[in-house]
Amino acid sequence: MGADWPTAPLDELVDDILDRRGVTPLKLGSDFVTAGHRVISAKLIKGRRIDLSADDPRFVDGPTYKKWMKTPLLEDDVIMTSEAPLGELAYVAERLEWCLGQRLFGIRSCKERLHGRFLYYALQSGPVTRDLHSRSTGTTVLGVRQTELRRIQIPVPPLRAQRAIAHILGTLDDKIDLNRRMNDTLEAMARALFKSWFVDFDPVRAKAEGRQPSGMDAETAKLFPSEFVESELGEIPKGWTCSPLGDWASALSGGTPSNSNPSLWGGDLPWVSPKVMTSMHADEADDFVTASAVGNGTRIAPLGSTLVMVRGMGLHQEVRVSQARREVTFNQDVKALVPKAIEASLLLFALLNGQEELLGRVESSGHGTGKLPSEILLGHRITLPPISRQKPLAQTFDALNDRIGAARQEARTLAKTRDTLLPQLLSGELDISTIECFAGAVA
């Protein structure tokens, strides 16, 4: 039987709310320094965490930090964006001597009444988010003032139940974060290995000098030649080819089905745009199309093809590259590269390795939009052995790629479980005994 949790205004449950809405204490170009206390901008609060890769790092010195922060961010604090967008959240798991930037609240719960990580999840529940948005103001940009934030109603189970709820949901989130960090490590390993083998040619150099290539068995070492030959771009391994991307892969252009035709939308085919190409795998999408949309505004990128962002405002900051882990459709700001003389995983890591070079060749196309012309993309040169030699070398990259994909799938399953449990736990719909059985671990 579900519990009927009482509620209370946030104002009665917190010790402090550090408010950074609508104020600019830090003057660009004068208060920022090259090292010191990291500034947490609103851009970094995304995906329910602090994503330090989401903005360029900025720092303030000690005196500025002390002037701006009454106390450090402490373990169990919650950070929330106050606008643009409203209500993005992050949980602070340990003390951080970082400086909160604009459009952020730092919320410190009263430990006698409210568990901080429970508050983090309560602020994600449907009733609380609806209450928050009902108190917001603005037309194009919604925002909430601290006075209104303090009035939102928070469910207040007994502290023992709060700790149990936070433990259940937090365990899922911790595993999701562990998978994310593991994938970052695996991707970095694969990128470094690709550069060593196919850009710096370290195994070939070792054999040319009479040394055994490091980090590989004898059978793998046999796949690399022991001498170089001259090419138009300098020395390359003997028997390998330095060719434009267009010789290795075929390029497909995408598009957008008519929004006025509902029969083209709402199917089960992901429709990928640069917006969702935030990782090396294109396996998520905000929109889906039906089979009728294929050839009627968009087209299929086959499993294993590599998607490259070729147009958009953000193209001046990065050239996004992702591999299709299933059949997907894609929009006009993306090119799909389909392998024809290259292993799929080698195509992916070749383009990931080439991101910086391609970024340097992005052109402007009116109103600040970046453009990567097809002739530049397809002219990008890659050096590889014949396909017969690629296959055994690609196995290492296939294995790393598959491990990353499996961890991403597990994270999605865990997130779905968390999102299913959250409203039931926060509403008290789940029997309190099923919650209390976890309380011993967090008491």
The 8 nearest C-alpha neighbors of each residue, nearest first, counted from 0:
[[1, 430, 2, 428, 429, 431, 427, 3],
 [0, 2, 428, 427, 430, 429, 3, 431],
 [3, 1, 427, 4, 428, 0, 431, 430],
 [2, 4, 427, 5, 1, 426, 428, 156],
 [3, 5, 156, 2, 154, 155, 6, 427],
 [6, 4, 155, 154, 3, 156, 7, 153],
 [7, 5, 154, 153, 155, 152, 4, 8],
 [6, 8, 152, 153, 9, 154, 11, 155],
 [9, 7, 152, 150, 10, 151, 11, 153],
 [8, 10, 149, 12, 11, 151, 150, 153],
 [9, 11, 149, 8, 12, 13, 150, 148],
 [12, 10, 9, 8, 13, 7, 149, 109],
 [11, 13, 9, 109, 10, 108, 113, 112],
 [14, 12, 108, 109, 15, 107, 10, 11],
 [13, 15, 109, 108, 107, 12, 16, 106],
 [16, 14, 107, 13, 106, 17, 108, 105],
 [17, 15, 106, 105, 18, 107, 104, 14],
 [16, 18, 105, 104, 15, 106, 19, 103],
 [19, 17, 104, 20, 16, 103, 105, 145],
 [18, 20, 101, 103, 102, 104, 22, 21],
 [21, 19, 102, 22, 101, 18, 103, 81],
 [20, 22, 102, 19, 101, 23, 18, 81],
 [23, 21, 20, 19, 24, 101, 102, 100],
 [22, 24, 25, 101, 21, 26, 100, 19],
 [25, 23, 22, 26, 67, 101, 100, 30],
 [24, 26, 23, 30, 27, 31, 29, 100],
 [27, 25, 30, 29, 28, 24, 23, 31],
 [28, 26, 29, 25, 30, 31, 23, 24],
 [27, 29, 31, 26, 30, 32, 25, 57],
 [28, 30, 26, 27, 31, 32, 25, 59],
 [31, 29, 26, 25, 28, 59, 27, 32],
 [32, 30, 59, 58, 29, 28, 57, 27],
 [31, 33, 58, 59, 34, 30, 60, 35],
 [32, 34, 58, 31, 35, 57, 59, 60],
 [35, 33, 58, 32, 36, 59, 60, 37],
 [34, 36, 60, 58, 59, 37, 61, 33],
 [35, 37, 58, 97, 59, 60, 96, 98],
 [38, 36, 58, 97, 57, 98, 35, 39],
 [37, 39, 98, 58, 57, 97, 99, 100],
 [40, 38, 99, 100, 98, 37, 43, 41],
 [39, 41, 100, 42, 43, 38, 101, 99],
 [40, 42, 43, 44, 80, 102, 103, 39],
 [43, 41, 40, 44, 53, 54, 45, 39],
 [42, 44, 50, 41, 53, 49, 40, 51],
 [45, 43, 49, 41, 42, 48, 87, 50],
 [46, 44, 47, 48, 43, 87, 50, 49],
 [45, 47, 48, 44, 87, 50, 88, 49],
 [48, 46, 88, 89, 45, 87, 44, 49],
 [49, 47, 89, 46, 45, 44, 50, 88],
 [50, 48, 44, 43, 89, 51, 45, 47],
 [51, 49, 43, 52, 53, 48, 44, 45],
 [50, 52, 53, 43, 49, 54, 56, 55],
 [51, 53, 50, 54, 55, 43, 56, 49],
 [52, 54, 43, 51, 50, 42, 55, 45],
 [55, 53, 52, 56, 43, 42, 51, 40],
 [54, 56, 57, 53, 52, 51, 43, 40],
 [57, 55, 54, 58, 37, 38, 51, 52],
 [56, 58, 38, 37, 31, 55, 59, 32],
 [57, 59, 37, 36, 32, 35, 38, 31],
 [60, 58, 31, 36, 32, 35, 63, 64],
 [59, 61, 35, 63, 62, 64, 36, 32],
 [60, 62, 64, 63, 65, 59, 35, 36],
 [63, 61, 65, 64, 60, 66, 59, 67],
 [64, 62, 66, 61, 60, 65, 59, 67],
 [63, 65, 61, 67, 62, 66, 68, 60],
 [66, 64, 62, 68, 67, 63, 61, 69],
 [67, 65, 63, 64, 68, 62, 69, 61],
 [66, 68, 64, 65, 63, 69, 98, 24],
 [69, 67, 70, 65, 64, 66, 71, 98],
 [68, 70, 67, 65, 71, 66, 17, 64],
 [71, 69, 68, 72, 65, 73, 96, 67],
 [72, 70, 96, 73, 95, 68, 94, 69],
 [71, 73, 95, 94, 96, 70, 76, 74],
 [74, 72, 94, 76, 71, 93, 75, 95],
 [73, 75, 93, 92, 94, 91, 76, 72],
 [76, 74, 115, 91, 92, 116, 73, 77],
 [77, 75, 107, 91, 74, 73, 106, 115],
 [76, 78, 90, 106, 105, 89, 91, 119],
 [79, 77, 105, 89, 104, 88, 106, 90],
 [80, 78, 88, 104, 87, 103, 86, 81],
 [79, 81, 103, 87, 86, 85, 82, 102],
 [80, 82, 85, 102, 103, 142, 143, 86],
 [83, 81, 85, 142, 84, 80, 141, 102],
 [84, 82, 85, 140, 141, 142, 81, 80],
 [83, 85, 82, 86, 80, 87, 141, 81],
 [84, 86, 82, 81, 80, 83, 142, 87],
 [85, 87, 80, 79, 88, 81, 84, 82],
 [88, 86, 80, 79, 85, 44, 45, 47],
 [89, 87, 79, 47, 78, 86, 44, 48],
 [88, 90, 48, 47, 78, 49, 77, 44],
 [89, 91, 77, 92, 76, 119, 78, 48],
 [92, 90, 76, 74, 75, 93, 77, 89],
 [91, 93, 74, 75, 90, 94, 76, 73],
 [94, 92, 74, 91, 73, 95, 75, 72],
 [93, 95, 73, 74, 72, 96, 71, 92],
 [96, 94, 72, 97, 71, 93, 73, 91],
 [97, 95, 71, 72, 36, 94, 98, 37],
 [96, 98, 37, 36, 95, 38, 99, 39],
 [97, 99, 38, 39, 37, 64, 100, 36],
 [100, 98, 39, 38, 97, 40, 103, 101],
 [101, 99, 40, 39, 38, 98, 19, 103],
 [100, 102, 19, 103, 20, 22, 40, 23],
 [103, 101, 20, 81, 19, 80, 82, 41],
 [104, 102, 80, 19, 81, 101, 79, 20],
 [103, 105, 18, 79, 17, 78, 19, 106],
 [104, 106, 78, 17, 16, 77, 103, 79],
 [105, 107, 16, 77, 76, 104, 15, 78],
 [108, 106, 76, 15, 14, 13, 16, 105],
 [107, 109, 13, 14, 115, 113, 110, 12],
 [108, 110, 13, 14, 12, 111, 113, 112],
 [111, 109, 113, 112, 108, 114, 115, 13],
 [112, 110, 109, 113, 158, 114, 108, 12],
 [113, 111, 110, 109, 12, 158, 114, 108],
 [112, 114, 110, 109, 108, 12, 115, 111],
 [113, 115, 117, 116, 110, 161, 118, 162],
 [116, 114, 75, 118, 117, 108, 76, 113],
 [115, 117, 119, 118, 165, 114, 75, 120],
 [116, 118, 165, 114, 120, 119, 115, 161],
 [119, 117, 121, 115, 116, 120, 122, 114],
 [120, 118, 116, 117, 122, 121, 77, 90],
 [119, 121, 123, 117, 122, 118, 116, 124],
 [122, 120, 118, 124, 123, 119, 117, 425],
 [121, 123, 120, 119, 124, 127, 118, 128],
 [124, 122, 120, 121, 128, 125, 119, 127],
 [125, 123, 121, 127, 122, 126, 422, 128],
 [124, 126, 128, 127, 129, 123, 422, 122],
 [127, 125, 129, 128, 124, 130, 152, 131],
 [126, 128, 130, 129, 125, 124, 122, 131],
 [129, 127, 131, 125, 130, 126, 124, 132],
 [130, 128, 132, 126, 131, 127, 125, 133],
 [129, 131, 127, 133, 128, 132, 151, 126],
 [132, 130, 128, 134, 129, 133, 127, 151],
 [131, 133, 135, 129, 134, 130, 128, 143],
 [132, 134, 130, 131, 135, 129, 136, 128],
 [135, 133, 132, 131, 147, 130, 143, 136],
 [136, 134, 143, 132, 142, 133, 141, 131],
 [137, 135, 142, 141, 143, 134, 138, 140],
 [136, 138, 141, 140, 139, 142, 135, 143],
 [137, 139, 140, 141, 136, 142, 135, 83],
 [138, 140, 137, 141, 83, 136, 142, 82],
 [141, 139, 137, 138, 83, 142, 82, 84],
 [142, 140, 137, 136, 82, 135, 85, 138],
 [141, 143, 82, 135, 136, 81, 85, 137],
 [144, 142, 135, 81, 136, 147, 148, 134],
 [145, 143, 147, 146, 148, 142, 81, 135],
 [144, 146, 148, 147, 149, 143, 18, 16],
 [145, 147, 149, 144, 148, 150, 143, 10],
 [148, 146, 150, 149, 145, 144, 134, 143],
 [149, 147, 145, 150, 146, 151, 144, 143],
 [148, 150, 10, 9, 147, 146, 151, 145],
 [151, 149, 8, 147, 148, 9, 152, 10],
 [152, 150, 8, 148, 149, 9, 130, 131],
 [151, 153, 8, 7, 6, 9, 150, 127],
 [152, 154, 6, 7, 8, 9, 155, 151],
 [155, 153, 6, 5, 4, 156, 7, 152],
 [154, 156, 6, 5, 4, 153, 157, 7],
 [155, 157, 4, 160, 161, 158, 154, 5],
 [158, 156, 160, 159, 161, 155, 112, 4],
 [159, 157, 161, 160, 162, 156, 113, 112],
 [158, 160, 162, 157, 161, 163, 438, 442],
 [159, 161, 163, 157, 158, 162, 156, 164],
 [162, 160, 158, 164, 159, 163, 117, 156],
 [163, 161, 165, 159, 160, 164, 166, 158],
 [162, 164, 438, 160, 166, 437, 161, 165],
 [165, 163, 161, 167, 166, 162, 160, 168],
 [164, 166, 117, 162, 168, 163, 169, 167],
 [167, 165, 169, 163, 164, 168, 170, 162],
 [168, 166, 164, 170, 169, 165, 163, 171],
 [169, 167, 171, 165, 170, 166, 417, 164],
 [168, 170, 172, 166, 171, 165, 167, 173],
 [171, 169, 173, 167, 172, 168, 166, 174],
 [170, 172, 174, 168, 169, 173, 413, 175],
 [171, 173, 169, 175, 174, 170, 176, 168],
 [172, 174, 176, 170, 175, 171, 169, 177],
 [173, 175, 177, 171, 176, 172, 178, 170],
 [176, 174, 172, 410, 178, 173, 177, 179],
 [175, 177, 179, 173, 174, 178, 172, 180],
 [178, 176, 174, 180, 179, 175, 181, 173],
 [179, 177, 181, 175, 176, 180, 406, 182],
 [178, 180, 176, 182, 177, 181, 175, 183],
 [179, 181, 183, 177, 182, 178, 176, 184],
 [182, 180, 178, 184, 183, 179, 177, 185],
 [183, 181, 185, 179, 184, 180, 403, 186],
 [182, 184, 180, 186, 181, 185, 187, 179],
 [183, 185, 181, 187, 182, 186, 188, 180],
 [186, 184, 182, 188, 187, 183, 189, 181],
 [185, 187, 189, 183, 188, 184, 182, 190],
 [186, 188, 190, 184, 185, 189, 191, 183],
 [189, 187, 185, 191, 186, 190, 192, 184],
 [190, 188, 186, 192, 191, 187, 193, 185],
 [191, 189, 187, 193, 192, 188, 186, 194],
 [192, 190, 194, 188, 189, 193, 187, 195],
 [191, 193, 195, 189, 194, 190, 188, 196],
 [194, 192, 190, 196, 195, 191, 197, 189],
 [193, 195, 198, 191, 192, 197, 196, 199],
 [194, 196, 199, 192, 193, 201, 200, 198],
 [197, 195, 200, 193, 194, 201, 198, 192],
 [196, 198, 200, 194, 193, 195, 199, 382],
 [199, 197, 194, 200, 195, 196, 193, 382],
 [198, 200, 195, 201, 194, 197, 196, 204],
 [201, 199, 196, 197, 203, 198, 202, 195],
 [200, 202, 204, 203, 195, 199, 196, 205],
 [203, 201, 212, 205, 204, 200, 206, 196],
 [204, 202, 206, 225, 205, 200, 201, 224],
 [205, 203, 207, 201, 202, 206, 208, 200],
 [204, 206, 210, 202, 208, 212, 203, 207],
 [205, 207, 225, 209, 210, 203, 208, 204],
 [208, 206, 225, 204, 226, 205, 209, 203],
 [209, 207, 205, 206, 210, 204, 225, 203],
 [208, 210, 206, 207, 205, 211, 225, 204],
 [211, 209, 205, 206, 208, 212, 207, 204],
 [210, 212, 206, 205, 213, 209, 220, 202],
 [213, 211, 202, 205, 210, 220, 206, 215],
 [214, 212, 215, 211, 202, 205, 216, 210],
 [213, 215, 212, 216, 211, 202, 220, 219],
 [216, 214, 213, 219, 220, 212, 217, 218],
 [215, 217, 219, 218, 220, 214, 213, 212],
 [216, 218, 220, 219, 221, 215, 211, 212],
 [219, 217, 221, 220, 216, 222, 215, 223],
 [218, 220, 221, 222, 217, 216, 215, 392],
 [221, 219, 217, 222, 218, 223, 216, 215],
 [222, 220, 218, 219, 223, 217, 224, 216],
 [221, 223, 220, 219, 388, 224, 218, 392],
 [222, 224, 221, 220, 203, 225, 202, 219],
 [225, 223, 226, 203, 237, 236, 222, 221],
 [224, 226, 207, 206, 203, 223, 204, 227],
 [227, 225, 207, 224, 237, 236, 203, 228],
 [228, 226, 236, 237, 235, 234, 229, 225],
 [229, 227, 237, 234, 235, 236, 230, 226],
 [228, 230, 234, 233, 235, 227, 231, 232],
 [231, 229, 233, 232, 234, 235, 228, 241],
 [232, 230, 233, 229, 234, 241, 235, 242],
 [233, 231, 230, 234, 229, 241, 235, 380],
 [234, 232, 230, 229, 231, 235, 228, 227],
 [233, 235, 229, 228, 230, 227, 236, 232],
 [234, 236, 227, 228, 229, 237, 233, 230],
 [237, 235, 227, 239, 226, 228, 238, 224],
 [236, 238, 227, 228, 239, 226, 224, 235],
 [237, 239, 236, 384, 240, 224, 385, 228],
 [238, 240, 384, 383, 237, 236, 385, 382],
 [239, 241, 382, 383, 242, 384, 238, 385],
 [240, 242, 382, 381, 380, 383, 239, 243],
 [243, 241, 380, 381, 240, 246, 244, 382],
 [244, 242, 380, 378, 379, 245, 246, 377],
 [243, 245, 377, 247, 246, 379, 380, 378],
 [244, 246, 377, 243, 248, 247, 249, 378],
 [247, 245, 244, 243, 248, 242, 340, 249],
 [246, 248, 340, 244, 245, 341, 339, 338],
 [249, 247, 338, 339, 337, 245, 336, 246],
 [248, 250, 337, 336, 245, 338, 251, 339],
 [249, 251, 336, 335, 337, 334, 248, 252],
 [250, 252, 335, 334, 336, 253, 249, 300],
 [253, 251, 334, 331, 335, 250, 333, 254],
 [254, 252, 331, 330, 329, 297, 298, 333],
 [253, 255, 330, 331, 297, 296, 329, 256],
 [254, 256, 296, 330, 297, 257, 331, 253],
 [257, 255, 296, 297, 292, 258, 295, 254],
 [258, 256, 259, 260, 255, 296, 263, 261],
 [257, 259, 260, 256, 261, 264, 263, 255],
 [258, 260, 257, 261, 256, 263, 262, 264],
 [261, 259, 258, 262, 257, 263, 264, 256],
 [262, 260, 263, 264, 259, 258, 265, 257],
 [261, 263, 260, 264, 289, 291, 265, 292],
 [264, 262, 292, 289, 261, 288, 291, 260],
 [263, 265, 288, 261, 289, 262, 266, 287],
 [264, 266, 288, 287, 289, 267, 263, 286],
 [267, 265, 289, 288, 287, 264, 268, 290],
 [266, 268, 287, 289, 288, 269, 265, 290],
 [267, 269, 287, 288, 266, 327, 289, 270],
 [270, 268, 287, 327, 284, 328, 271, 286],
 [271, 269, 328, 329, 287, 286, 284, 327],
 [272, 270, 329, 284, 269, 328, 330, 275],
 [271, 273, 274, 330, 275, 329, 270, 333],
 [274, 272, 276, 275, 308, 271, 333, 332],
 [273, 275, 272, 276, 277, 271, 284, 285],
 [276, 274, 273, 277, 272, 284, 271, 283],
 [277, 275, 273, 278, 274, 281, 321, 319],
 [276, 278, 275, 279, 274, 319, 273, 321],
 [279, 277, 280, 276, 321, 281, 320, 275],
 [278, 280, 321, 322, 320, 281, 277, 276],
 [281, 279, 322, 321, 278, 282, 323, 324],
 [282, 280, 323, 321, 322, 283, 276, 324],
 [281, 283, 280, 324, 323, 325, 284, 269],
 [284, 282, 281, 275, 269, 285, 271, 280],
 [285, 283, 286, 269, 271, 275, 270, 282],
 [284, 286, 287, 283, 275, 270, 271, 269],
 [287, 285, 270, 284, 269, 288, 265, 271],
 [286, 288, 269, 270, 268, 265, 266, 267],
 [289, 287, 264, 266, 268, 265, 263, 292],
 [288, 290, 266, 263, 291, 292, 264, 268],
 [289, 291, 292, 293, 288, 266, 268, 263],
 [292, 290, 289, 293, 263, 295, 262, 294],
 [293, 291, 295, 263, 290, 289, 294, 296],
 [294, 292, 298, 295, 297, 291, 290, 299],
 [295, 293, 298, 297, 296, 292, 291, 299],
 [296, 294, 292, 293, 297, 256, 291, 298],
 [295, 297, 256, 255, 254, 294, 292, 293],
 [298, 296, 254, 253, 293, 255, 294, 295],
 [297, 299, 293, 328, 294, 253, 300, 329],
 [300, 298, 328, 327, 301, 326, 293, 297],
 [299, 301, 327, 328, 326, 335, 304, 298],
 [302, 300, 326, 304, 299, 303, 327, 325],
 [301, 303, 325, 326, 323, 324, 304, 300],
 [304, 302, 323, 343, 324, 322, 301, 305],
 [305, 303, 337, 336, 323, 301, 302, 322],
 [304, 306, 322, 336, 335, 321, 347, 323],
 [307, 305, 335, 321, 334, 320, 322, 336],
 [308, 306, 320, 334, 333, 319, 309, 335],
 [307, 309, 333, 319, 318, 273, 310, 332],
 [310, 308, 371, 333, 332, 370, 307, 334],
 [311, 309, 370, 332, 369, 308, 314, 371],
 [310, 312, 368, 369, 314, 313, 332, 370],
 [311, 313, 368, 314, 369, 367, 315, 310],
 [314, 312, 315, 311, 316, 317, 369, 368],
 [313, 315, 369, 317, 316, 311, 312, 318],
 [314, 316, 313, 369, 317, 312, 361, 358],
 [317, 315, 314, 313, 318, 358, 312, 369],
 [318, 316, 314, 315, 319, 358, 313, 354],
 [319, 317, 314, 354, 358, 308, 320, 357],
 [318, 320, 308, 307, 317, 276, 321, 273],
 [319, 321, 307, 306, 279, 351, 318, 308],
 [322, 320, 279, 280, 306, 281, 305, 276],
 [321, 323, 305, 280, 281, 304, 306, 279],
 [322, 324, 281, 303, 325, 302, 304, 305],
 [325, 323, 302, 282, 303, 322, 281, 280],
 [326, 324, 302, 323, 327, 282, 301, 303],
 [325, 327, 301, 302, 300, 299, 323, 324],
 [328, 326, 269, 300, 299, 268, 325, 270],
 [329, 327, 270, 299, 298, 300, 269, 271],
 [330, 328, 271, 270, 253, 272, 254, 297],
 [329, 331, 254, 253, 255, 332, 272, 333],
 [330, 332, 254, 253, 333, 252, 255, 329],
 [331, 333, 310, 309, 330, 308, 311, 272],
 [334, 332, 308, 309, 331, 307, 330, 253],
 [335, 333, 252, 307, 306, 251, 336, 250],
 [336, 334, 306, 251, 250, 305, 300, 304],
 [337, 335, 250, 305, 249, 304, 248, 306],
 [336, 338, 304, 249, 248, 335, 250, 339],
 [339, 337, 248, 341, 343, 340, 247, 336],
 [338, 340, 248, 247, 341, 337, 249, 246],
 [341, 339, 247, 338, 386, 248, 342, 246],
 [342, 340, 338, 247, 339, 386, 343, 346],
 [341, 343, 345, 344, 346, 338, 389, 390],
 [342, 344, 346, 345, 303, 338, 341, 347],
 [343, 345, 347, 346, 342, 397, 396, 348],
 [346, 344, 348, 342, 347, 343, 349, 393],
 [347, 345, 349, 343, 344, 348, 342, 350],
 [346, 348, 344, 345, 350, 349, 305, 351],
 [347, 349, 351, 345, 350, 346, 352, 344],
 [350, 348, 352, 346, 347, 351, 345, 353],
 [351, 349, 353, 352, 348, 347, 354, 346],
 [350, 352, 348, 354, 353, 349, 347, 320],
 [351, 353, 349, 350, 354, 348, 190, 194],
 [354, 352, 350, 356, 351, 355, 357, 349],
 [355, 353, 357, 351, 356, 352, 318, 358],
 [354, 356, 358, 357, 353, 359, 352, 318],
 [355, 357, 359, 353, 358, 354, 360, 352],
 [358, 356, 354, 360, 359, 355, 353, 361],
 [359, 357, 355, 360, 361, 356, 318, 354],
 [358, 360, 356, 357, 361, 355, 315, 362],
 [361, 359, 357, 358, 362, 356, 371, 375],
 [362, 360, 371, 358, 370, 359, 369, 357],
 [361, 363, 370, 369, 371, 360, 364, 372],
 [364, 362, 369, 368, 370, 367, 365, 361],
 [363, 365, 368, 369, 370, 362, 367, 366],
 [364, 366, 367, 368, 363, 369, 370, 362],
 [367, 365, 368, 364, 363, 312, 369, 311],
 [368, 366, 365, 363, 312, 369, 364, 311],
 [369, 367, 312, 311, 364, 366, 363, 365],
 [368, 370, 363, 314, 311, 310, 312, 362],
 [371, 369, 310, 362, 361, 309, 363, 372],
 [370, 372, 309, 361, 362, 310, 373, 376],
 [373, 371, 375, 374, 370, 376, 309, 361],
 [374, 372, 376, 375, 377, 371, 378, 309],
 [373, 375, 377, 372, 376, 378, 371, 379],
 [376, 374, 378, 372, 373, 377, 379, 371],
 [377, 375, 373, 378, 379, 374, 372, 371],
 [376, 378, 245, 244, 374, 379, 375, 373],
 [377, 379, 243, 375, 376, 374, 244, 380],
 [378, 380, 243, 244, 376, 377, 375, 381],
 [381, 379, 243, 242, 244, 378, 241, 382],
 [380, 382, 241, 242, 243, 244, 383, 379],
 [383, 381, 241, 240, 242, 197, 239, 380],
 [384, 382, 239, 240, 381, 197, 385, 241],
 [383, 385, 239, 388, 389, 240, 386, 238],
 [386, 384, 387, 388, 389, 239, 383, 240],
 [385, 387, 389, 388, 341, 340, 390, 384],
 [388, 386, 385, 389, 390, 391, 384, 392],
 [389, 387, 386, 385, 390, 384, 391, 222],
 [390, 388, 386, 392, 387, 391, 393, 384],
 [389, 391, 393, 392, 388, 387, 386, 342],
 [390, 392, 394, 393, 389, 388, 387, 219],
 [393, 391, 389, 394, 390, 395, 388, 219],
 [394, 392, 390, 396, 391, 395, 389, 397],
 [395, 393, 397, 391, 396, 392, 398, 390],
 [394, 396, 398, 397, 393, 392, 399, 391],
 [397, 395, 399, 393, 398, 394, 400, 344],
 [396, 398, 394, 400, 395, 399, 344, 401],
 [397, 399, 401, 395, 396, 400, 394, 402],
 [400, 398, 396, 402, 401, 397, 403, 395],
 [399, 401, 397, 403, 398, 402, 396, 404],
 [400, 402, 404, 398, 403, 399, 397, 405],
 [403, 401, 405, 399, 404, 400, 406, 398],
 [402, 404, 400, 406, 401, 182, 405, 407],
 [403, 405, 401, 407, 402, 406, 408, 400],
 [406, 404, 408, 402, 407, 403, 401, 409],
 [407, 405, 409, 403, 408, 404, 178, 410],
 [408, 406, 410, 404, 405, 409, 403, 411],
 [409, 407, 405, 411, 410, 406, 404, 412],
 [408, 410, 406, 412, 411, 407, 413, 405],
 [409, 411, 407, 175, 413, 408, 412, 414],
 [412, 410, 414, 408, 409, 413, 415, 407],
 [413, 411, 409, 415, 410, 414, 416, 408],
 [412, 414, 410, 416, 415, 411, 171, 417],
 [415, 413, 417, 411, 416, 412, 410, 418],
 [414, 416, 418, 412, 413, 417, 419, 411],
 [415, 417, 413, 419, 414, 418, 420, 412],
 [418, 416, 414, 420, 419, 415, 421, 168],
 [417, 419, 415, 421, 416, 420, 414, 422],
 [420, 418, 416, 417, 421, 415, 422, 423],
 [419, 421, 417, 423, 418, 422, 424, 416],
 [420, 422, 424, 418, 423, 419, 417, 425],
 [423, 421, 425, 424, 420, 426, 124, 419],
 [424, 422, 428, 420, 426, 421, 425, 429],
 [423, 425, 427, 421, 422, 426, 429, 420],
 [424, 426, 422, 427, 423, 421, 121, 124],
 [425, 427, 423, 428, 424, 422, 4, 2],
 [426, 428, 2, 1, 424, 429, 425, 423],
 [427, 429, 1, 423, 426, 424, 2, 430],
 [430, 428, 427, 1, 423, 424, 431, 0],
 [431, 429, 0, 432, 1, 433, 428, 434],
 [430, 432, 434, 433, 435, 429, 2, 427],
 [433, 431, 435, 434, 430, 436, 429, 437],
 [434, 432, 431, 430, 436, 435, 429, 437],
 [435, 433, 431, 432, 436, 437, 163, 160],
 [434, 436, 438, 432, 437, 433, 431, 163],
 [435, 437, 434, 438, 433, 432, 439, 163],
 [438, 436, 435, 163, 439, 434, 440, 167],
 [439, 437, 163, 435, 441, 440, 436, 442],
 [440, 438, 442, 441, 437, 436, 435, 163],
 [441, 439, 438, 437, 442, 166, 163, 436],
 [440, 442, 438, 439, 162, 163, 166, 437],
 [441, 439, 438, 440, 159, 162, 163, 437]]
